[in-house]
Amino acid sequence: MTLIIFFGRALNYFRPTKNFMSAVVTVTFNPSIDKSIIVAGLIPEKKLHCSAPVLEPGGGGINVARGIERLGTPVSAIFFSGGYHGRLLTELLTKEKINCIPIETSNLTRENWVITEESGNRQYRFVMPGTMIHESEWKQCLVQLDSIDGIKFIVVSGSMPEGFPSDIFQNLRLIASRKKAKLIVDSSGDGLVKAVQSGVFMIKPSINEFNLLRQTLQLTNQSLAAAAEEVILKKYCEVVVVSMGEAGALLVTKDMQLQVKAPSVKKMSTVGAGDSMVAGIVHSLINNKTIEDAVRFGVACGTAATKNAGTALFRPEDAYQLYKEMQGGLVNDSEEKIFLKI
């Protein structure tokens, strides 16, 4: 039996299903099967003929893992898996060579829909609520994460479904601290608040998500950069990266404030852009790049994702080309081998 203590509570489980080493581990509490289709136009009360649906693995941490893997960095993905959709999720991820660690749940994994309307070039995103996660299931997730050796980065990304305790991020921080790993969180609402109150290495909210966080924490500074600096000075985290859509991203640490502008591209879809940004950042940091270069490459990956329709993530060659353009072309071959391991 394995006995692990999380904030005074003993978790008694059989030994984890996998014991191995992984430098990067993503955790997805609210995964999905993402289905995208194209229709000529959305017309009420009419039978609409659609394209064949494209099925892809979805959920914040899962998309981050997919992005990191396609950049050439090995990654392990922990996620909750329920029913047919859960088995399909594992199958799709295995095809992408992701090291999968599914945590079986009694409820069915959700599915989301992205519908693109050709006539107006508009995209509609239908996001289903997450299913309830039971106590034994989230505890098994923590036990599994704690069993992995050699972790340098733990990335928790995506929304939080029902059934999670208020101290989940305290437990994650405890695991990260014990393993000397950096905890990165890209979430929203109460999940983001709980994360910063527990203390993390980096957060990556959107502007709207950060503004909601600022209100909840009752920050006094009005400007975006000053408020982000206040978050750091209060020791909620060490790095704040605010994604700003077409404007790029704002990077704030205790030593710097830097806006990284995004290159101009023809936008097809914004699905997965934020997850792609996190993937580019983590891939860069694991390869010993500075935080400034990591965020630049992250912006390049996020921008590259918008060039693809539906729920498709970025192509590595697009991301690197955009990164070179952002650097004024001043990137040598050795740097290319670091950033683009394909």
VMD Tcl script that draws the C-alpha trace (Angstrom):
set ca {
  {0.00 0.00 0.00}
  {1.07 3.61 -0.61}
  {0.38 6.14 2.15}
  {0.58 9.83 1.27}
  {-0.46 12.74 3.50}
  {-2.07 15.83 1.96}
  {-2.78 18.54 4.52}
  {-3.38 16.11 7.33}
  {-5.51 13.66 5.35}
  {-4.20 10.17 4.71}
  {-4.76 8.72 1.26}
  {-4.64 4.93 1.20}
  {-4.39 3.51 -2.30}
  {-2.80 0.68 -4.15}
  {0.45 1.71 -5.75}
  {0.10 4.08 -8.73}
  {-0.52 2.54 -12.12}
  {2.72 4.02 -13.47}
  {6.10 4.81 -11.85}
  {8.50 6.61 -14.18}
  {10.33 9.88 -14.81}
  {8.95 12.86 -16.72}
  {10.32 16.42 -16.77}
  {6.99 17.95 -17.82}
  {3.58 16.81 -16.57}
  {0.27 18.42 -17.47}
  {-2.90 18.01 -15.41}
  {-6.34 18.41 -16.99}
  {-9.26 18.35 -14.59}
  {-11.89 19.04 -17.25}
  {-10.93 17.27 -20.51}
  {-13.15 16.90 -23.56}
  {-13.52 15.50 -27.02}
  {-13.57 18.53 -29.33}
  {-15.66 18.13 -32.46}
  {-15.49 20.70 -35.26}
  {-17.72 20.95 -38.33}
  {-18.33 23.43 -41.16}
  {-21.74 24.51 -42.46}
  {-22.65 26.86 -45.30}
  {-24.84 28.93 -42.97}
  {-26.76 28.65 -39.72}
  {-30.49 28.82 -40.52}
  {-33.18 28.21 -37.85}
  {-35.52 25.23 -38.27}
  {-33.76 23.97 -41.40}
  {-31.88 20.74 -41.93}
  {-28.23 21.80 -42.27}
  {-25.75 19.63 -44.12}
  {-22.36 19.66 -42.41}
  {-18.85 18.58 -43.23}
  {-17.56 15.37 -41.68}
  {-16.70 16.13 -38.04}
  {-13.07 16.39 -37.00}
  {-12.44 14.85 -33.58}
  {-9.52 16.01 -31.45}
  {-8.47 15.70 -27.80}
  {-9.46 18.78 -25.82}
  {-9.05 20.49 -22.48}
  {-6.40 22.99 -21.39}
  {-3.68 20.69 -20.06}
  {-4.23 18.18 -22.85}
  {-3.75 20.86 -25.51}
  {-0.63 22.11 -23.73}
  {0.75 18.55 -23.72}
  {-0.03 18.13 -27.42}
  {1.76 21.38 -28.21}
  {4.82 20.52 -26.13}
  {5.07 17.06 -27.70}
  {4.90 18.36 -31.27}
  {7.75 20.76 -30.44}
  {9.88 17.75 -29.54}
  {9.80 17.79 -25.75}
  {8.55 14.58 -24.08}
  {5.56 15.15 -21.82}
  {3.15 13.17 -19.66}
  {-0.55 14.03 -19.43}
  {-2.72 13.26 -16.40}
  {-6.43 13.62 -17.10}
  {-9.80 12.27 -16.02}
  {-11.33 9.70 -18.34}
  {-14.91 8.50 -18.26}
  {-16.84 6.13 -20.51}
  {-16.59 5.92 -24.28}
  {-15.41 9.53 -24.65}
  {-12.68 8.90 -22.10}
  {-11.42 5.84 -23.96}
  {-11.51 7.78 -27.24}
  {-9.56 10.60 -25.61}
  {-6.80 8.22 -24.56}
  {-6.76 6.64 -28.02}
  {-6.43 10.00 -29.78}
  {-3.65 11.16 -27.46}
  {-1.75 7.88 -27.83}
  {-1.75 8.41 -31.60}
  {0.00 11.74 -30.96}
  {2.64 9.94 -28.86}
  {1.53 11.53 -25.60}
  {2.36 9.52 -22.49}
  {-1.16 9.15 -21.09}
  {-2.06 8.75 -17.43}
  {-5.87 8.53 -17.43}
  {-7.70 8.62 -14.10}
  {-10.90 6.63 -14.53}
  {-14.11 8.39 -13.50}
  {-17.65 7.12 -13.13}
  {-19.08 9.98 -15.22}
  {-18.79 10.38 -18.98}
  {-16.08 12.71 -20.31}
  {-17.72 15.75 -21.93}
  {-17.63 16.82 -25.58}
  {-17.47 20.34 -27.04}
  {-18.50 21.59 -30.48}
  {-16.95 24.21 -32.76}
  {-19.13 25.17 -35.73}
  {-17.72 27.34 -38.52}
  {-20.22 29.19 -40.70}
  {-18.79 29.66 -44.19}
  {-21.17 32.40 -45.34}
  {-20.11 34.88 -42.69}
  {-16.77 33.35 -41.73}
  {-18.04 33.15 -38.16}
  {-17.19 30.56 -35.54}
  {-19.52 29.31 -32.81}
  {-18.15 27.47 -29.79}
  {-20.44 25.26 -27.70}
  {-18.74 24.33 -24.42}
  {-20.41 21.69 -22.26}
  {-20.16 21.71 -18.46}
  {-17.68 19.38 -16.87}
  {-18.86 16.29 -15.06}
  {-18.69 15.77 -11.32}
  {-15.38 14.37 -10.06}
  {-15.64 12.28 -6.91}
  {-13.25 12.46 -3.96}
  {-11.63 9.09 -4.63}
  {-10.93 10.17 -8.22}
  {-9.21 13.47 -7.52}
  {-7.22 11.86 -4.71}
  {-6.02 9.20 -7.15}
  {-4.91 12.01 -9.48}
  {-2.74 13.49 -6.71}
  {-1.29 10.10 -5.82}
  {-0.40 9.46 -9.45}
  {1.26 12.87 -9.86}
  {3.24 12.39 -6.66}
  {4.59 9.06 -7.95}
  {6.37 10.60 -10.96}
  {10.08 11.32 -10.58}
  {12.21 14.00 -12.22}
  {9.45 16.57 -12.68}
  {10.64 20.09 -13.49}
  {7.32 21.63 -14.55}
  {3.74 20.84 -13.56}
  {1.20 22.57 -15.80}
  {-2.41 22.76 -14.65}
  {-4.57 24.21 -17.40}
  {-8.28 24.52 -18.09}
  {-11.49 24.99 -16.15}
  {-12.38 23.22 -12.93}
  {-15.42 20.90 -12.86}
  {-17.69 20.26 -9.91}
  {-16.49 18.17 -7.02}
  {-13.05 19.59 -6.31}
  {-12.02 20.65 -2.80}
  {-10.90 24.19 -2.04}
  {-7.39 22.99 -1.15}
  {-6.65 21.18 -4.42}
  {-4.04 23.77 -5.45}
  {-2.47 23.67 -2.00}
  {-1.96 19.95 -2.54}
  {-0.53 20.55 -6.00}
  {1.84 23.20 -4.64}
  {2.92 20.80 -1.90}
  {3.77 18.15 -4.49}
  {5.61 20.68 -6.66}
  {7.59 21.97 -3.67}
  {8.56 18.48 -2.57}
  {9.78 17.66 -6.08}
  {11.41 21.10 -6.59}
  {9.20 21.57 -9.65}
  {7.68 24.80 -10.96}
  {3.88 24.95 -10.92}
  {2.25 26.79 -13.85}
  {-1.50 27.48 -13.84}
  {-3.73 28.61 -16.69}
  {-7.25 28.59 -15.32}
  {-10.11 31.00 -14.69}
  {-12.60 32.08 -12.07}
  {-12.42 30.41 -8.68}
  {-9.77 27.96 -9.91}
  {-7.35 30.81 -10.71}
  {-8.09 32.52 -7.39}
  {-7.45 29.34 -5.41}
  {-4.23 28.77 -7.37}
  {-2.67 32.16 -6.60}
  {-3.78 32.01 -2.97}
  {-1.88 28.72 -2.71}
  {1.23 30.16 -4.38}
  {2.48 29.12 -7.82}
  {5.42 29.84 -10.12}
  {3.50 31.32 -13.07}
  {-0.06 32.18 -14.09}
  {-1.23 32.79 -17.67}
  {-4.68 34.45 -17.59}
  {-6.38 36.34 -20.40}
  {-7.11 40.05 -19.86}
  {-10.68 39.30 -18.76}
  {-9.56 36.50 -16.44}
  {-6.91 38.74 -14.89}
  {-9.37 41.59 -14.38}
  {-11.71 39.24 -12.51}
  {-8.76 38.03 -10.42}
  {-7.80 41.63 -9.69}
  {-11.31 42.37 -8.39}
  {-11.41 39.25 -6.23}
  {-8.01 39.93 -4.68}
  {-8.94 43.62 -4.27}
  {-5.74 44.85 -5.87}
  {-5.18 48.60 -5.56}
  {-3.27 49.27 -8.78}
  {-5.33 50.27 -11.81}
  {-2.99 49.56 -14.73}
  {-2.59 46.01 -16.00}
  {1.18 45.92 -15.52}
  {1.08 47.49 -12.05}
  {-1.64 45.10 -10.90}
  {0.38 42.13 -12.18}
  {3.41 43.43 -10.30}
  {1.26 43.71 -7.16}
  {0.31 40.03 -7.53}
  {4.01 39.18 -7.56}
  {4.94 41.47 -4.66}
  {2.23 39.80 -2.57}
  {3.96 36.48 -3.36}
  {0.98 34.94 -5.13}
  {3.34 33.93 -7.96}
  {6.71 34.75 -9.50}
  {5.68 35.33 -13.12}
  {2.51 36.74 -14.67}
  {1.88 36.34 -18.40}
  {-1.35 37.97 -19.55}
  {-2.48 36.84 -23.00}
  {-3.86 39.78 -24.98}
  {-5.13 38.24 -28.22}
  {-3.91 40.05 -31.31}
  {-1.90 42.42 -29.09}
  {0.34 39.55 -27.92}
  {1.15 39.13 -24.23}
  {2.28 41.08 -21.20}
  {5.15 39.56 -19.19}
  {5.67 40.77 -15.63}
  {8.22 39.58 -13.08}
  {9.71 41.32 -10.05}
  {12.46 42.64 -12.34}
  {10.67 43.49 -15.60}
  {7.53 44.48 -17.46}
  {7.53 43.58 -21.14}
  {4.81 43.57 -23.78}
  {5.50 41.02 -26.52}
  {3.61 42.01 -29.65}
  {2.08 39.30 -31.80}
  {2.91 39.15 -35.52}
  {0.10 39.81 -37.96}
  {-1.47 36.74 -39.60}
  {-4.75 35.81 -41.28}
  {-6.84 34.49 -38.40}
  {-8.90 31.34 -38.97}
  {-9.69 30.31 -35.38}
  {-8.69 31.28 -31.84}
  {-9.37 27.84 -30.33}
  {-6.28 26.57 -28.53}
  {-4.24 29.76 -28.96}
  {-3.76 30.26 -25.21}
  {-2.84 26.61 -24.67}
  {-0.37 26.84 -27.57}
  {1.21 29.87 -25.92}
  {1.72 27.94 -22.68}
  {3.19 25.02 -24.64}
  {5.72 27.30 -26.32}
  {6.69 28.88 -22.99}
  {7.19 25.56 -21.19}
  {9.09 24.02 -24.12}
  {11.44 27.00 -24.10}
  {11.97 27.01 -20.33}
  {12.72 23.28 -20.23}
  {15.41 24.02 -22.84}
  {16.98 26.69 -20.61}
  {15.77 29.76 -22.50}
  {15.18 33.03 -20.64}
  {11.65 33.91 -19.59}
  {11.64 36.75 -22.16}
  {12.54 34.43 -25.04}
  {10.14 31.81 -23.72}
  {7.22 34.24 -23.82}
  {8.21 35.45 -27.29}
  {8.18 31.89 -28.56}
  {4.93 31.28 -26.70}
  {3.32 34.23 -28.50}
  {4.63 32.81 -31.79}
  {3.01 29.44 -31.02}
  {-0.26 31.04 -29.99}
  {-0.34 33.18 -33.12}
  {0.51 30.18 -35.31}
  {-2.50 28.34 -33.84}
  {-4.86 31.06 -35.11}
  {-3.82 30.28 -38.70}
  {-5.61 26.92 -38.54}
  {-9.34 26.31 -38.77}
  {-11.45 24.52 -36.18}
  {-9.71 23.11 -33.10}
  {-6.35 22.36 -34.73}
  {-3.26 23.48 -32.82}
  {-0.23 25.21 -34.33}
  {2.23 23.75 -36.80}
  {5.79 23.91 -35.39}
  {7.22 25.26 -38.64}
  {4.71 28.13 -38.58}
  {5.55 28.92 -34.97}
  {9.28 29.03 -35.62}
  {8.88 31.17 -38.74}
  {6.80 33.69 -36.79}
  {9.36 33.65 -33.98}
  {12.12 34.46 -36.45}
  {10.07 37.35 -37.80}
  {9.52 38.65 -34.26}
  {13.28 38.51 -33.68}
  {13.99 40.39 -36.91}
  {15.40 37.21 -38.47}
  {18.28 37.19 -35.97}
  {18.06 33.54 -35.00}
  {20.88 31.13 -35.72}
  {20.72 27.42 -36.58}
  {21.64 26.27 -33.07}
  {18.70 28.20 -31.61}
  {16.43 26.66 -34.21}
  {17.45 23.19 -33.06}
  {16.52 24.12 -29.49}
  {13.19 25.69 -30.31}
  {12.13 23.25 -32.99}
  {13.01 19.62 -32.23}
  {11.36 18.00 -35.22}
}
mol new
graphics top color blue
foreach p $ca { graphics top sphere $p radius 0.5 }
foreach p [lrange $ca 0 end-1] q [lrange $ca 1 end] { graphics top cylinder $p $q radius 0.2 }
display resetview
